[in-house]
Amino acid sequence: SKRIILVGKAGMGKTYFSEEFLRNWVEGRTHRYKCIIYLTFRELNSIEYEISIKELLEAKCESLSSVLTLKNPDDLLIILDGLDEFKYNLNCDLQSSRSDVDSSFPVHDLVSKLITKNLLPNVDVMVTAPWTFLNKLDQYFTCMVVIQGFDDQQMKQYFDYLCKHKLQSESICGSIKKNNISHLASVPLYSFMLHQIMKNGSTLSQSSVKNINTCSRLLIQFLKSCLGYSLKEGKSIFEKLTTVMMAKPAIKQNPEDFIRRLGKLSYNSLLSGQLTVNAEALKKYGLSEKILNKYFSSFFYKKHSNGSSFEYCHATIKEMFAAFYCARVVRDDELKECLDAWVRGIIPPSIKSNLLFHVTTHHRFQLKHFTRLFMGFLSAADSSRLFSDAGRSSSLQSDTATLKDTTRDVLVRWFQRWLQNDLRAEDCLNLLHYIFELQDPDLTKRVSKYIKWINMCTKPLSAIDVQALRFSLKESKLEELDLRFCELGDKGVEQLRDILVNCKIVQLWSNKLSEKSGEILSEILQTPECAIEVLSIGNNNLGPVGVQYLWKALESNQTLRTLCVCGNDIQSKGTETLVQSLEENSTLEEI
């Protein structure tokens, strides 16, 4: 039996993959399993009593528990989708004996036992989760499946599928390429949003695209586009909302009031682990089912067609509204406290901010994407302008940094303190994403002097991750940049060339690099300002031609002391010009 973990970043399609796998089984297109059971952690969040696996399956379907008596247990697959949405802590480290199908446990213990094989050890179990959970759980899984983003060809195929007309697909792909936002479009969810922006009548003009280079800015453009779509004859959506909601039309409403209310609801739902919103909850926050149906249908769908229960279309939508709300209400004197709690799990004994009343140490594992969006919304243009004239195609954000000086100072001090710790790869990546989402040149420059070591070893980097590194480290002079086993490829090396040139130690082992990277690295080494002293690029595929580019660079480079190129299929042809190049070099000590 296997314990499989399916990992991918937010919006990569983990749920879609799981549901499609289930659909193929239902339609008889896969014969590996006689039965596949699909459970979401959102469903499990609603269980607040002890339950057995038998009772859990019977609750899903009355006759489903009979599969537990299959003659061959490995004919059964249980899919647990969305671990990042689970509101309970797992107890996988607890030592316990095997349990039977009739034994009842708290739901978090039941899930823990399934993962560790203390329950149903002979049944296959697949869990979907973001990368952040891998370090804590990898020892319990025998197989890992990674969902990568779209490459350029897959992106084109996806837009061909979404668009009714080929010309529309070509227009979107052309705008993406022209404006260098393929890193965003590589994420299926964001590609869908770009399509919706076009579908709703907005144009990806030069001015608007300039402001959607980060996740938060794309989401704001998507939010604006969906809301603006309901505008007719230039009438503000918030005038319409006020007409629907207010018993006394004379009472003036802040244009952002309804978004704030939905944001507050979303933030509390995020902390509680719920994706579902009912009519009672809407009323509590001054909203209504009618408002959601009429103006926010792009962000919710009804869980039951005859009911009044709504579900966010995607967890990212909930995070978007929650982050927008928090960015609008947080004060400078609360900012450090909130970031410490959300990012590092440090809860102060005496809490100042109302935002932290229900935050626990465990929430830091669930709020990674939320905090990135929060940073982006924190640096958005003045809130009074965000939704003014929502029907126009202009961007929601200004082209320049809009952080208040006091807010910027708080953030710089917070980054400085965090960087004094020995950061894990996941923490390093999050830190760089925060700087990237903020898009504040002054903050980037001030924080850069505190960044000396970046360790991303064994952390596969997506196209968006590479862009985050490229922006956030452009002012840094690094002692060491460790990018071993990061799936960079030649494209990643090309995009990071301005970062690599300023590093003393560069580790690029096992990154699927070809002779093209050899040429790029050669150009970097020949740059007069090159600071590289140690370059390690073993276990790639530079080949004879790729290493000859490096030998050529040795003739003029005056900084490199150590060069490691083992495991690159150099062959005898690759060493033909090595001696000649070494004779021209006076600094290399080891090769």
TIFI-183319 format. One record per residue: z, x, y of N, C-alpha, C in turn; residue in one letter. Coordinates in steps of 0.02 Angstrom, whole numbers, plus 50000, padded with zeros to 5 digits. Layout:
BEGIN
ZXYZXYZXYA/...
//
This chain:
BEGIN
500005004249940500005000050000500005004450062S/499765001650117499705005350179500085002050235K/500335006250280500585003850344500105006750396R/499735002350429499185004350474499385002750545I/499275007450591499385005950662498715006450698I/498545001250733497925000850772498115001950845L/497895007450874498115009150942497515009250990V/497665007851052497165007851105497505006151170G/497185007951224497475006451290497374999051307K/497714996751359497674989751379496944987951394A/496734982351366496064979851379495524982651334G/495704986851285495204989951241494964985151186M/495344979751173495104974951123495484974951058G/496124976751059496514976950997496584969950967K/496724965051009496794958150985496124955550962T/495594956950999494924954650979494734957550911Y/494874964050901494734967250837495114963750780F/495754962350791496164959150740495914952150723S/495754948350775495504941550765494824941550731E/494404946350749493744946850718493804948750645E/494284953150629494414955150560494624949050519F/495064944850549495284938750517494704933850509L/494284933250560493724928650557493224930550502R/493104937050495492654939350442492914937550373N/493584937950365493884936050301493814928550289W/493944924550341493894917250334493184915250315V/492694918650344491994916950331491714920250269E/492144923850232491944926850169491514932950175G/491554936350233491144942350244491514948750225R/492144948250206492514954050181492904951950120T/492894956250069493214954350006493774959149987H/493984963350035494524968050020495184964450006R/495314959050043495944955450036495824948250015Y/496274945649973496244938649955496564934250008K/497014937250047497334933450100497514938050158C/497374935850219497574939450280497984934750323I/498574936950342499034933050384499074936250452I/498924932450504498914935050572499504932150612Y/499944936550635500524934650675500514938650740L/500694935450795500754938950858501484939950875T/501624945350910502314946450932502524941250984F/502034938151017502204932651062502514926851023R/502244925450963502534920350921503244922350898E/503314928550880503964930950854504494930950909L/504284931650972504774931451027505154924951031N/504854919551007505174912951013505704911850959S/505754916350911506234915550856506894918850876I/507404914850885508054917350908508594916250856E/508394915550794508874914550739508654918850680Y/509104919850633508934923750574508424919950531E/507964923750503507424920650465507194925350410I/506964922650355506694926650300505934926850307S/505624931650274504894932150278504574925950246I/504894923150196504644917150164504654911250213K/505204910550249505264905150298504774906150356E/504674912350375504204913850430503494911650412L/503294913150350502614911350329502554903850320L/503074900650296503064893350289503024889850356E/503334892850407503294890050474502584890650502A/502234895950481501534896950502501084891850467K/501194891050403500814886150363501244884550302C/501334878150288501824875950238501724879150170E/501104880250150500974882950083500854890450083S/500934893650142500754900650148501214905350109L/501834903450100502304907950067502114909349995S/501674905349966501474906449897501104912949888S/500824915749942500454922049936500934927749919V/501584926849930502064932049915502144933149841L/501884928649801501924929249727501264931349697T/500804933849738500164936149712500264941449658L/499854941149607499924945949552499824953049577K/499364953949622499244960549653499424960249727N/500024962549746500244962049816499784965449865P/499404970549841498964974049888498344969949906D/498294963849879497764959249899497944955649964D/498544956949989498784953450050498834958350108L/498594956250166498664960050228499024955750280L/499554958550310499894955150365499744958950429I/499464955550479499314958550544499844956350594I/500164961250626500654959950679500354962450744L/500154957950787499754959750846500164959750910D/500134965350947500424965551014501144967951017G/501284973750986501974976250985502254977251055L/501824978951103502064980051171502324973651204D/502174967851174502414961551202503044959051168E/503304962951120503904960951083504514962151127F/504914956951137505484957651183506094960651151K/506074961751085506664964451051506564971951035Y/507114975451024507084982451003507014982750927N/506594987350904506544988450832507114992950808L/507284992150744507824996250714507555000150655N/506995003450664506675006950608507075012850582C/507505015750623507885021550602508495019850559D/508675013550557509255011550518509115012050444L/509565015250407509485015750335509715009250302Q/509305006450261509495000250226509124999750160S/509384995750116509094994950050508504990050053S/508124989850000507564985249996507824978050001R/507424973750031507624966750040507104962250007S/507334956349985506864951649953506604946550003D/506144942449981505794937850026506244932150049V/506804931150016507254925650035507824927850081D/507894934350092508434936850134508264935650208S/508764933150245508664931550315508924937150360S/508564938450414508744943650462508564941350533F/508864944450583508604943550651507874945850651P/507454942850692506744944050688506564951350700V/506954954850744506794961950756506944966250695H/507464964350656507604967950595507084966450541D/506854960250539506334958450491505694962450503L/505494963050566504894966950582505014974350566V/505604976850581505764983850566505714985150491S/505954980550451505934981350378505224981150352K/504804976950382504104976750362503764983450377L/503904986350435503584992650454503814998450410I/504454998550393504745004150354504695003150279T/504374997750257504284996150186504934994250151K/505454992650188506054989850157505964982550140N/505414979750161505234972850145504484972650130L/504304969450074503614969150051503294976150049L/503574980750011503324987650010502624988349982P/502404983549942501744984049910501194980149946N/501364977450003500884973550043500634977850101V/499994977350117499724980850175499944977350240D/500164981350288500374978650353500014982650408V/499694979050455499374982350512499704979950577M/499914984750618500234983350682499784985850738V/499684981750789499294983950848499784985650904T/499634991150939500094993550991499724998351037A/499964999251098499685004451141499935011351120P/499635016551148499805023451129500545025051140W/500855021751188501545023451206502025022551148T/501845018451099502295017051043502195021950985F/501675025950988501495030050931502015035350916L/502275038650967502755044050956503385041550921N/503575035350934504185032650905504085030350833K/503465028550815503355025050752502885028650704L/502565034150725502035037050684502265038950614D/502905040650606503145042850540503135037250488Q/503095031050511503125025350464502425022950444Y/501905025750474501225023350460500825028650421F/500455026250372500035030650331499325031150358T/499155026750404498475026750430498485024650504C/498085028150544498035026450615497305025150632M/497175019450666496505017650688496515017550764V/496035020950796496015021550869495405017650895V/495525013250943494985009750977494815013451041I/494205016151044493975019851102493605015151150Q/493495017351211493135013351260492385013651248G/492015009751287491285009651282490985016251305F/490465018551270490045023751299489505020151339D/489055023951370488555020851414488105015851378D/487915017451316487475013051278487845006651259Q/488455007251237488855001351219488984996951280Q/489095000151337489204996451399488584992151415M/488004995151408487384991451421487304985651373K/487454986851310487394981451260487874975751276Q/488474977451300488964972351316488724967951374Y/488454971051426488214967151483487584963151465F/487174965851420486594962051396486834955651360D/487394956351325487684950651289487974945551337Y/488314947851390488654943351437488164939851484L/487644943451505487204940851557486644936551527C/486474931251563485934926851541485254930151552K/485204934251603484574937351620484634944951618H/484124948051591484124955351585484174958751652K/483864955851703483894958851770484604959151797L/485004954051781485704954151804486084959751769Q/485964960551704486294965951667486094972751695S/485464973651709485224979951736485514981251805E/485604975951844485894976651911486614978951908S/487004975951862487704977951855487754985151831I/487364986851779487384993751753487164998751805C/486664996851845486435001351898486975002551951G/487334997251970487864997952019488435002251992S/488595001351928489125005251897488945012651897I/488335014251879488115021251877488075024151947K/487795020451993487695022852062488355024352095K/488855020252082489495020852117490035024352076N/489835027352020490295031451979490925027751959N/490845021651933491425017951907491355016551833I/490985020751798490915019851725491575020751689S/492045024451720492705025251689493065018551684H/492955014051732493245007351729492865002951680L/492205003251684491784999051641491835001051568A/492105006851553492195008851483492715004651448S/493145001251486493644996751458493344989851453V/493294986951393492974980451385493234975051432P/493894974751441494184969651486493924970551557L/493884976651580493664977951649492914976651656Y/492534977951603491824976251604491734968751612S/492144964951576492124957651582492284955551654F/492774958751684492964956951753492404958651802M/492074964351792491514966051835490964960851830L/490844958451770490354953251759490554946851795H/491204945051791491434938951823491364939451899Q/491494945351927491414946251999490694944752020I/490214947251980489514945851994489354938551984M/489614935751930489474928751913489734923951966K/490294925751996490604921352047490264921952115N/489734925852117489344926052179489464932052222G/489944936452202490064942452241489534947652224S/489414952152269488954957552256489324964052255T/489134968452208489444974952205489134979452258L/489274977952320489004981752375489334988552379S/489044993052418489324999752425490034999452451Q/490164994952499490834994552529491344991852480S/491154986952439491644984052392491764988652333S/491234991652307491314996152250491735002252268V/491685004352330492065010152353492815009052343K/493015002752341493725001152336493934998752267N/493514999552217493724997552149493685003552102I/493895009252126493895015252084494515015852041N/495015011452051495615011452009495715004651978T/496155004351928496274998051893496544992651940C/497024994551982497334989652026496834986952076S/496384991152100495904988852150495374984352118R/495194985852056494734981352021495054974552010L/495694974551991496044968251978496104964052042L/496234967352098496264963652161495584960652178I/495054964452167494384961852180494234956052133Q/494454956452071494364951052022494754944852044F/495374945952065495784940352089495464936952149L/495244940952195494924938252255494284934452237K/493894937252191493274934152172493384927352140S/493864926952094493994920652059494274915352106C/494704917352152494974912552200494434910452250L/494064915352273493544913852323492984909552296G/492904909352231492364905352201492454897952215Y/493084895852226493214888752237493124886652310S/492974891652352492884890052424492214886452435L/492234881552476491634877952496491624877352572K/491044878652600490954877852672491444881952713E/491634887852686492054892452724492774890452728G/492994885252693493694883052697494134887552655K/494694889652682495154894152647495444890852586S/495484894552531495794891852470496514889852482I/496844893452526497544891852537497634885652580F/497124883852619497144877352652497104871852600E/496674872952550496614868052497497254867452457K/497534873252441498154873152402498704869452440L/498734870652505499244867452546499144859852546T/498514857752550498364850552550498594847352486T/498494850752430498694848052365499444847952357V/499774853452378500474854352361500964851352410M/500784851052473501274849252524501304841852537M/501894838852531501984831852546501914830752621A/502094835952660502064835452733501554840652757K/500924838552769500404843352789500574847252851P/501034844852891501194848452953501574854852941A/501874855452881502264861352864501784867152850I/501864872552885501424878352876501644882452816K/501154885052780501294889252722501014896252734Q/501394901252713501134908152714500544908452666N/499974911252687499374911552643499504914652575P/500004918952570500134922152505500694918652467E/500954913252493501554910252464501444908252391D/500864905252376500754902752309500644908452260F/500314913752283500234919652241500914922852228I/501334923052277502014925852268502404921852216R/502354915252220502714911052172502474912352101R/501814912652093501534914152028501724921152006L/501754925752053501964932652038502684933052015G/503124929352048503824929352029503914926451959K/503564920951945503574918051878503314923151827L/502774926651844502474931551798502934937351785S/503284939751837503744945351828504314943451781Y/504594937551790505134935451746504884934151675N/504264931751669503954930951602503834937651569S/503654942551610503544949351584504184952151555L/504734951351589505374953851565505614950151503L/505464943651499505694939751442505234940151382S/504634943151392504174943951337503764937851321G/503734933051366503364926951354502694927051390Q/502174924751354501524923951385501394916651403L/501814912151377501704905051387502104902351446T/501794897951484502114894851542502054887251534V/502614883651538502584876351532502674873051600N/502604866451601502634862651664503314863451697A/503834863751657504514864451685504584871051723E/504314876451693504354882951726503944883051791A/503364879851790502964879451850503334875851906L/503654870451889504034866551939504604870751967K/504924874651924505484878851946505274883752000K/504644886051997504394890852046503964887652100Y/503994881052105503634877652159502894877252148G/502674877352084501974876752067501874870352026L/501264869152003501134863151964500564864351916S/500524859951866499984860351817499304859251852E/499304854851901498684853351938498414859551974K/498864863252004498664869352040498374874451992I/498704875451935498464880351886497774878251860L/497684871851846497044869451820496484870251870N/496644868751933496114868451983495924875152013K/496434879552022496294885652060496414892052021Y/496794891651967496954897751930496724897351857F/496214893251845495974892451776495654898751749S/495454903351793495164909651769495694914251738S/496324912751751496864917151730497294914251674F/497214907751661497614904351610497154899951568F/497394898451508497084893051469497634889051436Y/497474882851421497974878451391498094880451319K/498724881151301498894883051233498734877351185K/498874871251207498704865251168498314860551213H/497744858251189497294854351232497614848051258S/498084845151220498404838951242499084840151274N/499284846351281499944847851308499914850651378G/500484852751402500524855551470500774862651468S/500654866051412500864873051405500264877551418S/500364882551461499824887151479499984894251453F/499464897951440499544904851418499094909351460E/499354915051480498944919951517498354922051473Y/497774922651503497184924551465497254931451433C/497634935751466497744942551440498394945051470H/498734949351434499364952151459499274955651526A/498674958551537498544962051600498554957251659T/498364950951648498384945951702499104944751724I/499544944051675500254943151691500514949251729K/500334955251706500554961351740500284961751811E/499674959351820499364959451887499764955151936M/499904948951918500284944651963500994947351974F/501294949751920501984952451925502004958451971A/501524963051963501514969152004501384967452077A/500934962752089500794960752158501424957952191F/501794953852155502404950952183502914956352198Y/503034960752150503544965952160503364970652217C/502724972252223502504976752277502594973452345A/502584966852347502664963352411503394962552431R/503844962152383504544960552400505014966552398V/504814971952364505264977752358505364981152426V/505964983152440506124986752502506144994252488R/506054998152540506075005452532506735007852503D/507295004652522507945006852497508065004652425D/507615000552397507664998352327507165001952283E/506675005252313506105007852276506295012952223L/506705017752241506915022852193507285019652134K/507735015052149508125011752097507665007952049E/507175004452077506715000552035506285005051992C/506015010452020505595014951982505985018551927L/506595020551942507025023651891507125018951832D/507235012551847507355007651794506715006051755A/506185004551791505555002651758505235008351720W/505255014351748504885020051720505305024251673V/505935025551693506345030251655506915026951616R/506995020551626507525016951590508225018551615G/508275020851677508925022451708509165016351748I/509665012951722509935007051755510575008951791I/510615008251857511215010151894511795005351878P/512415007851881513005003551869513034997751917P/512854999051979512864993852030512154992852056S/511864987152040511164985752057511094982852127I/510634985752165510484983252233509944977852231K/509424979252193508824974952195508874969052147S/508694963152172508654957252129508144958052074N/507664962452083507144963452034507404966451968L/508014969251969508274972851911508804969051873L/508954962951892509504959351860509414958351785F/508784957851762508654956551692508284962351658H/508284968251691507944974051663508424978051620V/508184980051560508584984251515508234990951505T/508594995551474508305002151460507665001551418T/507654996751373507074995951328506444993851365H/506524990751423505934988251459505454993751479H/505694999951484505245005351506504655006151459R/504735004151395504185004751347503674999151357F/503874993751389503434987951398503114987651467Q/503334991851513503124991151583502664996651606L/502365000551560501945006151579501355003851623K/500994998951599500404996651636500604992851699H/501124989051695501384985451754501554990351810F/501884995951794502085000651847501485004151878T/500955005251838500345008151867500045003251918R/499994996951899499724991951945500174991152007L/500824991551996501304991052051501154996452103F/501035002552081500885007952127500255006452168M/499755003852133499135002152168499224996752220G/499604991552202499724986152249500184988252306F/500614993052291501074995652342500684998852399L/500115001852382499715005252433499155000952459S/499164994452443498644989952467498694989052542A/498174986252570498174985052642498734980152661A/498864979652726499384975252751499334968352718D/499904966052691499894959952651499624953852687S/499684953652752499444947852788498684947452788S/498344953152771497614953352769497334952752699R/497754953052649497504953452581497084947552561L/497294941552580496924935652559496624931752617F/496604934752674496264931452729495514931452716S/495214925852729494484925152719494284927152649D/494624924052600494524925952530493824924552504A/493444920552539492784918952515492254924152530G/492404928852572491904933852589491904939352537R/491374943152535491294948252484491604954952502S/491904955352562492214961652581492804963152538S/492974969452534493534971452491494194969052517S/494664968352471495334966252489495734971952519L/495504977952511495894983652533495504987852582Q/495854991152625495524995552673495325002052639S/494895005852672494645012052643495145017752649D/495645016952691496115022352703496795020752673T/497205025852663497875024952637498285020652685A/498665016152656499045011552699499785011652683T/500015016652648500735017252635501105018452701L/501655015052709502085016652767502375023652757K/502505027052811502785033752808503445033852769D/503865028752781504515028452747504425027452672T/503945023252653503805022052582503535028352549T/503085031752584502805037952558503345043152546R/503805043752592504355048652586504785047152525D/504935040752514505335038852455504965040652391V/504325039252389503925040752329503885048252316L/503775052252367503735059452359504385062252330V/504945060052357505595062252331505705060052259R/505475053952244505555051452175505135055552127W/504505056952144504075061152102504375068052093F/504645070852146504935077552144505505077852093Q/505945072852096506515072752050506275071851978R/505785067651968505535066451900505215072751872W/504875076451913504535082551891505015088251874L/505645087551892506135092551873506325092151799Q/506115086751766506245085851695505675088651654N/505805089751590505295091951543504925085751519D/504355084251549504005078051536503595078351472L/503635072951433503205072251374502495070651396R/502025071051349501325069851366501225062951397A/501565057951369501485051151395501755050551466E/502315053951479502605053851547502145057351596D/501865063151575501395066751618500805062251637C/500535058851587499955054651600500135048851646L/500705045851636500915040351680501005042751752N/501315048551760501415051351827500745052251863L/500255054951828499605056051858499255049451874L/499355044451831499065037851845499385034651906H/500035035751915500365032951974500055035852038Y/499955042352039499655045652097498945043052107I/498585042352053497895039852055497855032852084F/498295028452061498285021452085498485021052159E/498935025452180499145025352251498575027252298L/498135031752277497555033752317497755035852388Q/498295039552393498545041652458498485049352464D/498005051852502497885059052506498495063152526P/498875060652574499455064352598499985064952543D/500115059352509500595059552453500355064252398L/499715063852381499445068052329499545075452345T/499415077352407499495084252427500225086452424K/500675082052446501385083852448501685084452378R/501465080152333501735080252265501435086052225V/500825087952242500465093152204500855099652198S/501215101452250501575107852248502145107952198K/502345102152174502875101852123502595101552052Y/501945100652046501635100151979501395107151958I/501715110051908501545116751885501315116951813K/501555112451771501375112351701501185105251681W/500615104551649500395098151622500245098951548I/500605095151508500515095451435500275088751409N/499645088451388499355082351360499175083351286M/499445088351255499265090151187499315084051140C/498785082951101498715077551051498705070651083T/498575070151147498535063751182497795062251198K/497455058351157496745056851172496675053751242P/496225056451281496135054251350495515049851357L/495605044051387495045039551400494685041651463S/494145038251478493765039851539494195038751601A/494615033551600495065032251657495595037651662I/495845039951605496345045351605496055051651638D/495445053251620495125059351648495055058651723V/494875052751746494815051651819495495052351853Q/496025050051819496705050651847496895058051854A/496735062151803496865069351807496455072451864L/495835070451867495375073351917495615072151988R/495855066152002496095064452069496785067452082F/497235066752035497935068352048498075075852048S/497655079852015497775087052011497325091152056L/496935087752098496435091452138496755096252189K/497385095152206497725099552254498215104352219E/498255104052152498765107852116498515114752095S/498975119452093498855126152066499295126652004K/499015125251945499415124551884499535131251850L/500145132051825500285137851782499945136851714E/499975130651688499675129251623499445122051619E/498845121151591498565114551577498395114351503L/498795110551465498715110151392498355103651375D/497715104251356497305098451339497055098951267L/497445101851223497255102351153497225095451121R/496715094351079496645088151040496635081951086F/496275082351141496265076751189495605072851190C/495145074551145494505070951139494105071151205E/494115076951238493785077451303493025076951299L/492735080751253492015081251250491745085051310G/491095086351309490775090051364490845086451430D/490805079751428490845075851490491525076651524K/492045076751484492715077651512492805084451544G/492545089651512492595096451540492215096851606V/491625093751608491235093651670491615090251726E/491935084651711492295080851762492925084551787Q/493195088851744493815092251762493705099451787L/493085101351799492955108351816493335110451879R/493415106051928493775107951990494525108651978D/494775105851924495475106651906495575113051865I/495125114251818495185120051773495165126551812L/494755126851863494665133151900495305135551933V/495775131051945496405132851980496995133851932N/496875133851867497415134651818497445141751792C/498055144151778498125150851750498015150851674K/498295145851640498215145251568497875138651552I/497315138951517496935132951500496865132551424V/497125127051395497105125951322496625120151308Q/496075121651273495565116551258495395116251184L/495855117851142495735117751069495535110651047W/495065110450999494885104250963494745098551011S/494215099251050494015094051098493285091951090N/492985093651034492295091651019491815094351073K/491905100751089491495103951140490885107251110L/490315106551142489695109551118489505115451163S/488905118151154488675123751195488655121851269E/488585115351283488585113151353489245114951387K/489805114151352490445116051381490495123551390S/490175127351345490155134551354489825136351420G/489285132851436488935134051499489365132151559E/489715126451554490145124151609490715129151620I/491045131151566491605135751572491375142551598L/490775144551580490505150851606490425150551681S/490175144951706490105144051778490785144151813E/491285141151781491955141051810492235148251814I/492145152051760492405158851757492065163451808L/491455161851826491085165951874491205163851947Q/491585158451956491745156252024492235161152055T/492125163452116492565168352148493295166252151P/493425159752159494125157352165494445155952097E/494105157552042494375156151976495055159651966C/495545155751940496225158451930496395159051856A/495935157551811496085157251739496235164251712I/496815164951680497015171151648496985170551572E/497105164651546497085163351474496645157251462V/496125158051421495685152451404495655151951328L/495895146351302495915145251229495485139251212S/494925140451179494455134951163494245135251089I/494725136851046494585137150975494465130350944G/494185130450883494055124350844493625119250881N/493095121650911492595117350942491915118950910N/491385117350944490725118650916490265121750969N/490515127151000490115130551051489495133651022L/489545136150960488975139350929488785145950962G/488275149350936488075155850963487875155451037P/487515150251055487285149651125487865148551173V/488335144251152488905142651195489335148751210G/489465152951159489895158851172489515164151212V/488865164351205488485169151244488525167651319Q/488585161251336488715159451406489375162551429Y/489875162351384490535165151402490505172651408L/490135175951362490065183251367489775185151435W/489275181351456488945182851520489455182351578K/489915177451574490415176551626490885182451630A/491005185851573491475191451571491235197251615L/490585197651626490315203151665490525203051738E/490695197051763490885196651834491595194051844S/491885190851793492555188051801493075193651807N/493565192651851494085197751862494795195151852Q/494865189451819495535186551810495715185751736T/495235184651693495365182851623495665188651585L/496245187351552496565192451511496515190951436R/496505184451419496475182451349495955176951340T/495525177851290495005172951274495015171551199L/495125165151180495125163251110494555158551096C/494095160651051493515156451035493425155650960V/493955156650921493895156150848493715148950828C/493395148450770493225141850744492675138250783G/492185142250808491645139250848490955140550818N/490935142350754490295143650720489865148550760D/490165154150778489835159050821489255162550784I/489365164250721488875167850680488725174750710Q/488345178650675488195185450698487765185350762S/487355180150768486925179650827487345179050890K/487915175850885488335174750943488665181050970G/488685186350930489015192450952488535197850977T/487895196250978487385201250994487485204451064E/487685200451113487755202951181488475204151201T/488945203451153489655203851169489845210851194L/489635216051159489825222851177489575224651247V/488965222751260488675224251326489085220851382Q/489295214651370489675211051421490365214051430S/490675216151374491345219151378491345225651416L/490805229251413490755235551449490775234551525E/490585228551547490585226951618491245223951642E/491705222651593492335219251610492915224151608N/493365223451657493935228151660494615224751655S/494615218051646495265214451646495445211451578T/494955209951536495085206551473495495211051426L/496045208451400496485212251356496435210051283E/496265203751272496265201151204495705195951196E/495345196351140494825191551125494835189751051I/
//
